[in-house]
Amino acid sequence: MSEPVRAYRLGAGTALELMGEDDRPVRRLQEITLFLKDTPAAARPCGGIGTWDRPAAQLGASSVNDGTLVVDPVGQRLWFRPGPVAR
């Protein structure tokens, strides 16, 4: 079964920001492609993020692989501590 997916690329000079509790960015991601999934009714029993009734997002590991990411699914929170800047 296939799912219709639309891809959107952020414009030049535009970044996706992961925000901290202080409303300041902890990570700016540029050259990002966003995918919008439109899960067909027949695929809904399979579950997954495309079946949720509220907006959600998935990030590739490469977005955070140079730091520490802690996820609390019960509290619906996550923490990210960037690692040292590569030179």
DSSP file (Angstrom, degrees, kcal/mol; ACC not computed):
  #  RESIDUE AA STRUCTURE BP1 BP2  ACC     N-H-->O    O-->H-N    N-H-->O    O-->H-N    TCO  KAPPA ALPHA  PHI   PSI    X-CA   Y-CA   Z-CA
    1    1 A M              0   0    0      0, 0.0     2,-0.3     0, 0.0     0, 0.0   0.000 360.0 360.0 360.0 137.7    0.0    0.0    0.0
    2    2 A S        -     0   0    0     37,-0.0    41,-0.1     0, 0.0     0, 0.0  -0.809 360.0-146.2-109.4 152.1    1.3    3.4   -0.8
    3    3 A E        -     0   0    0     -2,-0.3     2,-0.3    36,-0.1    36,-0.1  -0.947  23.3-117.1-114.3 134.3    0.7    6.7    1.0
    4    4 A P        -     0   0    0      0, 0.0    34,-2.2     0, 0.0     2,-0.4  -0.543  38.3-176.0 -67.5 132.1    0.5   10.0   -0.8
    5    5 A V  E     -A   37   0A   0     -2,-0.3     2,-0.4    32,-0.2    32,-0.2  -0.998  14.1-158.2-133.5 133.3    3.3   12.3    0.5
    6    6 A R  E     -A   36   0A   0     30,-2.3    30,-3.1    -2,-0.4     2,-0.4  -0.927  11.7-148.5-110.4 137.0    4.0   15.9   -0.4
    7    7 A A  E     -A   35   0A   0     -2,-0.4     2,-0.4    28,-0.2    28,-0.2  -0.867  11.7-172.6-107.5 138.0    7.5   17.4    0.0
    8    8 A Y  E     -A   34   0A   0     26,-3.1    26,-3.6    -2,-0.4     2,-0.5  -0.997   9.2-154.2-127.9 131.5    8.2   21.0    0.9
    9    9 A R  E     -A   33   0A   0     -2,-0.4    24,-0.2    24,-0.2     2,-0.1  -0.904  23.6-117.8-107.0 132.4   11.6   22.5    1.0
   10   10 A L        -     0   0    0     22,-2.1     3,-0.1    -2,-0.5    21,-0.1  -0.401  37.9-106.4 -65.6 143.2   12.4   25.5    3.1
   11   11 A G    >   -     0   0    0      1,-0.2     3,-2.2     2,-0.1    20,-0.2  -0.211  46.9 -75.4 -68.1 159.9   13.4   28.6    1.2
   12   12 A A  T 3  S+     0   0    0      1,-0.3    -1,-0.2    18,-0.1     3,-0.1  -0.283 121.6  18.9 -55.4 135.6   17.0   29.9    1.1
   13   13 A G  T 3  S+     0   0    0      1,-0.3     2,-0.4    -3,-0.1    -1,-0.3   0.430  99.9 116.1  81.9  -1.3   17.9   31.6    4.3
   14   14 A T    <   -     0   0    0     -3,-2.2    17,-0.5    -4,-0.0     2,-0.3  -0.818  44.3-169.8-101.7 140.7   15.0   29.9    6.2
   15   15 A A  E     -B   30   0B   0     -2,-0.4     2,-0.5    15,-0.1    15,-0.2  -0.943  24.9-127.7-129.8 150.8   15.7   27.5    9.1
   16   16 A L  E     -B   29   0B   0     13,-2.9    13,-3.1    -2,-0.3     2,-0.5  -0.862  33.7-153.7 -90.2 126.5   13.7   25.1   11.2
   17   17 A E  E     -B   28   0B   0     -2,-0.5     2,-0.7    11,-0.2    11,-0.2  -0.892  13.4-149.9-110.5 132.0   14.4   25.9   14.8
   18   18 A L  E     -B   27   0B   0      9,-2.7     8,-3.3    -2,-0.5     9,-1.1  -0.890  30.3-144.9 -93.2 119.3   14.1   23.5   17.7
   19   19 A M  E     -B   25   0B   0     -2,-0.7     2,-0.1     6,-0.3     9,-0.0  -0.622   5.7-142.2 -96.6 144.4   13.1   25.7   20.7
   20   20 A G    >   -     0   0    0      4,-2.8     3,-2.1    -2,-0.3    -1,-0.1  -0.350  39.3 -91.9 -89.9 176.1   14.2   25.5   24.3
   21   21 A E  T 3  S+     0   0    0      1,-0.3    -1,-0.1     2,-0.1    -2,-0.0   0.745 126.9  59.1 -62.3 -22.5   12.0   26.1   27.3
   22   22 A D  T 3  S-     0   0    0      2,-0.2    -1,-0.3     1,-0.0    -3,-0.0   0.271 118.9-111.3 -89.6  12.8   13.2   29.7   27.3
   23   23 A D  S <  S+     0   0    0     -3,-2.1    -2,-0.1     1,-0.3    -4,-0.0   0.743  81.0 123.2  62.8  25.8   11.8   30.2   23.8
   24   24 A R  S    S-     0   0    0     -6,-0.0    -4,-2.8    -7,-0.0    -1,-0.3  -0.908  70.8-100.5-112.1 145.3   15.3   30.5   22.3
   25   25 A P  E     -B   19   0B   0      0, 0.0    -6,-0.3     0, 0.0     3,-0.1  -0.408  29.8-177.3 -66.5 135.0   16.5   28.1   19.6
   26   26 A V  E    S+     0   0B   0     -8,-3.3     2,-0.3     1,-0.4    -7,-0.2   0.544  78.5  17.3-100.9 -14.6   18.8   25.3   20.7
   27   27 A R  E     -B   18   0B   0     -9,-1.1    -9,-2.7     2,-0.0     2,-0.5  -0.942  62.5-158.4-157.1 134.2   19.3   24.1   17.1
   28   28 A R  E     -B   17   0B   0     -2,-0.3     2,-0.5   -11,-0.2   -11,-0.2  -0.975  13.2-164.2-114.3 123.4   18.8   25.7   13.7
   29   29 A L  E     -B   16   0B   0    -13,-3.1   -13,-2.9    -2,-0.5     3,-0.3  -0.935   7.7-173.6-112.1 122.6   18.4   23.3   10.8
   30   30 A Q  E     +B   15   0B   0     -2,-0.5   -15,-0.1   -15,-0.2   -18,-0.1  -0.685  62.9  34.6-110.4 166.9   18.8   24.6    7.3
   31   31 A E  S    S+     0   0    0    -17,-0.5     2,-0.3    -2,-0.2    -1,-0.2   0.922  83.2 163.3  55.6  47.6   18.3   22.9    3.9
   32   32 A I        -     0   0    0     -3,-0.3   -22,-2.1   -21,-0.1     2,-0.5  -0.744  31.6-153.0 -98.9 142.2   15.4   20.9    5.4
   33   33 A T  E     -A    9   0A   0     -2,-0.3     2,-0.4   -24,-0.2   -24,-0.2  -0.976  10.9-155.5-112.7 127.1   12.7   19.1    3.5
   34   34 A L  E     -A    8   0A   0    -26,-3.6   -26,-3.1    -2,-0.5     2,-0.5  -0.834   4.5-154.3-101.2 138.6    9.4   18.6    5.2
   35   35 A F  E     -A    7   0A   0     -2,-0.4     2,-0.6   -28,-0.2   -28,-0.2  -0.958   1.1-156.7-116.7 127.8    7.1   15.8    4.2
   36   36 A L  E     -A    6   0A   0    -30,-3.1   -30,-2.3    -2,-0.5     2,-0.4  -0.912  13.0-154.7-103.7 118.0    3.3   15.9    4.7
   37   37 A K  E     -A    5   0A   0     -2,-0.6     2,-0.5   -32,-0.2   -32,-0.2  -0.760  11.4-166.3 -95.7 136.7    1.7   12.5    4.9
   38   38 A D        -     0   0    0    -34,-2.2    13,-0.1    -2,-0.4    12,-0.0  -0.792  19.7-152.7-119.4  85.4   -1.9   11.9    3.9
   39   39 A T        -     0   0    0     -2,-0.5   -36,-0.1    11,-0.4     5,-0.1  -0.391  12.4-129.2 -66.7 123.8   -2.6    8.5    5.3
   40   40 A P    >>  -     0   0    0      0, 0.0     3,-1.6     0, 0.0     4,-0.7  -0.365  22.5-111.3 -70.1 154.2   -5.3    6.6    3.4
   41   41 A A  G >4 S+     0   0    0      1,-0.3     3,-1.0     2,-0.2    -2,-0.1   0.843 116.3  59.7 -54.1 -38.0   -8.2    5.1    5.4
   42   42 A A  G 34 S+     0   0    0      1,-0.2    -1,-0.3     2,-0.1     4,-0.1   0.752 105.4  49.3 -65.9 -23.1   -7.0    1.6    4.6
   43   43 A A  G X4 S+     0   0    0     -3,-1.6     3,-1.6     1,-0.2     4,-0.4   0.576  85.0  90.3 -91.8 -10.6   -3.6    2.2    6.2
   44   44 A R  G X< S+     0   0    0     -3,-1.0     3,-1.8    -4,-0.7    -1,-0.2   0.849  77.8  61.4 -58.3 -37.5   -5.0    3.7    9.5
   45   45 A P  G 3  S+     0   0    0      0, 0.0    -1,-0.3     0, 0.0    -2,-0.1   0.738  93.7  66.7 -62.3 -18.2   -5.1    0.3   11.2
   46   46 A C  G <  S-     0   0    0     -3,-1.6    -2,-0.2     1,-0.2     2,-0.1   0.697  96.5-151.3 -74.0 -18.7   -1.4    0.0   10.8
   47   47 A G    <   +     0   0    0     -3,-1.8     3,-0.2    -4,-0.4    -1,-0.2  -0.338  36.3 130.5  80.1-164.6   -0.9    3.0   13.2
   48   48 A G  S >  S-     0   0    0      1,-0.2     3,-2.0     2,-0.1     4,-0.3  -0.276  75.6 -57.4 100.9 171.9    2.0    5.4   13.1
   49   49 A I  G >  S+     0   0    0      1,-0.3     3,-1.2     2,-0.2    -1,-0.2   0.767 125.5  66.9 -61.2 -29.0    2.4    9.1   13.1
   50   50 A G  G 3  S+     0   0    0      1,-0.2   -11,-0.4    -3,-0.2    -1,-0.3   0.588  98.1  54.3 -70.1  -9.0    0.2    9.5   10.0
   51   51 A T  G <  S+     0   0    0     -3,-2.0    -1,-0.2    -8,-0.1    -2,-0.2   0.471  80.6 115.6-102.5  -3.3   -2.8    8.3   11.9
   52   52 A W    <   -     0   0    0     -3,-1.2     4,-0.1    -4,-0.3    -3,-0.0  -0.305  63.2-139.2 -68.9 151.3   -2.6   10.8   14.8
   53   53 A D  S    S+     0   0    0      2,-0.1    -1,-0.1    -2,-0.0    -3,-0.0   0.284  83.8  53.8 -94.3  10.6   -5.4   13.4   15.2
   54   54 A R  S    S-     0   0    0      0, 0.0    -2,-0.1     0, 0.0    -3,-0.0  -0.961 100.3 -81.1-138.8 157.6   -3.0   16.2   16.1
   55   55 A P        +     0   0    0      0, 0.0     2,-0.3     0, 0.0    -2,-0.1  -0.278  55.9 164.7 -59.6 141.5    0.0   17.7   14.4
   56   56 A A        -     0   0    0     -4,-0.1     2,-0.3    -7,-0.1    -4,-0.0  -0.952  19.4-152.2-150.6 166.2    3.2   15.8   15.0
   57   57 A A        -     0   0    0     -2,-0.3     2,-0.4     2,-0.0    -8,-0.0  -0.989   5.5-152.0-144.8 152.5    6.7   15.6   13.5
   58   58 A Q        -     0   0    0     -2,-0.3     2,-0.4    -9,-0.0    -2,-0.0  -0.983  14.9-155.8-121.6 137.5    9.5   13.1   13.1
   59   59 A L        -     0   0    0     -2,-0.4     2,-0.2     2,-0.0     5,-0.0  -0.901  20.0-117.8-112.2 142.2   13.2   14.2   12.9
   60   60 A G    >   -     0   0    0     -2,-0.4     3,-2.1     1,-0.1     4,-0.3  -0.494  27.8-117.6 -71.0 147.9   15.9   12.3   11.3
   61   61 A A  G >> S+     0   0    0      1,-0.3     3,-1.7     2,-0.2     4,-0.7   0.786 110.9  70.8 -58.5 -28.1   18.7   11.3   13.7
   62   62 A S  G 34 S+     0   0    0      1,-0.3    -1,-0.3     2,-0.2     4,-0.1   0.710  87.3  67.0 -64.5 -16.5   21.2   13.3   11.7
   63   63 A S  G <4 S+     0   0    0     -3,-2.1    -1,-0.3     1,-0.2    -2,-0.2   0.749 120.2  16.1 -72.0 -23.2   19.4   16.4   13.1
   64   64 A V  T X4 S+     0   0    0     -3,-1.7     3,-1.3    -4,-0.3    -2,-0.2   0.184  87.9 114.7-135.3  16.1   20.6   15.7   16.6
   65   65 A N  T 3< S+     0   0    0     -4,-0.7    -3,-0.1     1,-0.3    -2,-0.1   0.505  73.4  59.8 -76.8  -0.9   23.4   13.2   16.2
   66   66 A D  T 3  S+     0   0    0     -4,-0.1    17,-0.7    17,-0.1    -1,-0.3   0.166 110.5  33.5-108.3  18.6   26.1   15.5   17.6
   67   67 A G  E <  S-C   82   0C   0     -3,-1.3     2,-0.5    15,-0.2    -3,-0.1  -0.660  94.2 -75.6-145.4-159.6   24.5   16.1   21.0
   68   68 A T  E     -C   81   0C   0     13,-2.5    13,-2.6    -2,-0.2     2,-0.5  -0.968  36.6-169.3-117.2 124.9   22.4   14.4   23.6
   69   69 A L  E     -C   80   0C   0     -2,-0.5     2,-0.5    11,-0.2    11,-0.2  -0.963   2.2-173.8-116.1 125.1   18.7   13.8   23.1
   70   70 A V  E     -C   79   0C   0      9,-2.8     9,-2.7    -2,-0.5     2,-0.5  -0.983   6.8-162.3-120.3 127.4   16.5   12.6   26.0
   71   71 A V  E     -C   78   0C   0     -2,-0.5     7,-0.2     7,-0.2    -2,-0.0  -0.931  11.6-171.3-115.1 130.6   12.8   11.8   25.3
   72   72 A D  E  >> +C   77   0C   0      5,-3.0     5,-1.9    -2,-0.5     4,-0.9  -0.855   6.7 178.5-116.1  90.8   10.1   11.5   28.0
   73   73 A P  T  45S+     0   0    0      0, 0.0    -1,-0.1     0, 0.0     5,-0.0   0.825  79.9  53.8 -66.3 -30.4    7.1   10.1   26.2
   74   74 A V  T  45S+     0   0    0      1,-0.2    -2,-0.0     2,-0.1     0, 0.0   0.936 116.9  36.1 -68.9 -45.4    5.0   10.0   29.3
   75   75 A G  T  45S-     0   0    0      2,-0.1    -1,-0.2     1,-0.0     3,-0.1   0.501 106.7-129.4 -83.5  -4.3    5.6   13.7   30.1
   76   76 A Q  T  <5 +     0   0    0     -4,-0.9     2,-0.3     1,-0.2    -2,-0.1   0.914  67.5 117.4  55.4  47.9    5.5   14.5   26.3
   77   77 A R  E   < -C   72   0C   0     -5,-1.9    -5,-3.0     2,-0.0     2,-0.3  -0.941  44.0-164.9-137.5 158.7    8.8   16.4   26.5
   78   78 A L  E     -C   71   0C   0     -2,-0.3     2,-0.4    -7,-0.2    -7,-0.2  -0.990   6.2-153.1-142.6 155.0   12.3   16.1   25.1
   79   79 A W  E     -C   70   0C   0     -9,-2.7    -9,-2.8    -2,-0.3     2,-0.4  -0.966   7.4-169.4-125.8 142.0   15.6   17.7   25.9
   80   80 A F  E     -C   69   0C   0     -2,-0.4   -11,-0.2   -11,-0.2    -2,-0.0  -0.990   5.6-171.5-134.0 126.1   18.5   18.3   23.6
   81   81 A R  E     -C   68   0C   0    -13,-2.6   -13,-2.5    -2,-0.4    -2,-0.0  -0.956  26.3-132.5-114.8 111.9   22.0   19.4   24.6
   82   82 A P  E     -C   67   0C   0      0, 0.0   -15,-0.2     0, 0.0     3,-0.1  -0.278  19.0-131.0 -60.8 146.6   24.1   20.3   21.6
   83   83 A G        -     0   0    0    -17,-0.7   -16,-0.1     1,-0.2   -17,-0.1  -0.215  47.0 -57.4 -83.6-176.9   27.6   18.7   21.5
   84   84 A P        -     0   0    0      0, 0.0     2,-0.3     0, 0.0    -1,-0.2  -0.304  63.7-101.0 -62.4 147.7   30.8   20.7   20.8
   85   85 A V        -     0   0    0     -3,-0.1     2,-0.2     1,-0.1     0, 0.0  -0.560  37.0-124.5 -72.5 127.5   30.8   22.6   17.5
   86   86 A A              0   0    0     -2,-0.3    -1,-0.1     1,-0.1   -20,-0.0  -0.493 360.0 360.0 -72.2 140.6   32.9   20.7   14.9
   87   87 A R              0   0    0     -2,-0.2    -1,-0.1     0, 0.0    -2,-0.0   0.349 360.0 360.0-121.0 360.0   35.7   22.7   13.4
